[in-house]
Structure formats: structure tokens, C-alpha cells
Amino acid sequence: MTGRVENKKVLITGAAGGLGTAMAHMLAREGAKVVVTDVNLDGAQALADAINADHPGSAFAFAQDVTREDQWVSVIEAAVSAMGGLSVLVNNAGVGGPLAFVEQDTVENWQRQYEINLRSIMLGTKHAMAHLRDAAPASIINISSVAGLAAAPGMGAYNATRSEERRGGKECRSRWS
């Protein structure tokens, strides 16, 4: 089956590896244009180049630190310009570790995971919403983790941020369904 997301315009954060890479390839194969972002611009650009080799003109890459609101604004503007709009936001960027039980963990580690795994979703949604409304029906997809449902030892910050993200994602899906 092809063309399931024909003409959709998708922004995927944290796309230079893992799930983000797989999603970008699949979405382009199914007819979408994709903007892939990552703090690793070389990785994002390599992904866009690989996608464009098979689906010319369907992928674009931009550097993005999802914790910075100013970068959300500029990346969304660049994505809209490159693709002619925005109809799907995939909040995929996430980070875990280092493994530490709470009595050995640091506030800085918790803050970093909160900023990347949770706050970035609010920032992305906030700045993408006007474009998503214009493209309705549109989608917001928040990637979470089973660690948000069943806690993993030594991963308190990750468990907490991925659990909150899951609840936020459910609210977003119900609103746009």
C-alpha cells in the first residue's frame, strides 16, 4: 500500500537516528514531505540526502535544539517554507540517562531530561498549532516510552518525563481526532 500520507507535510524532531530515521523513511515512501531536525545536523542532513536519493525533493534537514524556543520558531518557519505548509508534528526527540538512583542523581540530569522529553513538546505544539489548524485535519504525534508505564530502575527522570509525555500525547490525539 502506498500513498497513505500523500501530500502530508511532516516535521520530525530527533530524526538523525533510531525511530526518527525509520519514521522519516516510511513517511517519504508513503508520499509525505518531511523535515527532519536534530542537534546532530550532519546526521539529519545524511538522512535527508538518503531519502531524496529515493524520493527527490521530499526531505529537508535543519539543526534544532528542541529545548530552545527561538529554534522552534525558526525551524517551523523554515519547514513551512520548504514544504509549503505543515500538517503533522512528530515530537520524537528524547533522551534518557545516565542511569542513577535518585539519591545519586543530579538536579541537572532531571532538568535536562525534562527540557528535552517534556517541555519541548509544549514548545513545538505551541508554535506549530496555527499551521496545523490551517492544514486540518492535522496530527500531533508524541513519542513516549514503555518506561512511562512500567518504571525502569535507575531511570527516575526518564520514567517521569516519558510518563507525563504519554498523558500529554493522549490529550493531543483526542483533540485532533
Disulfide bonds with the S-S distance in Angstrom:
none
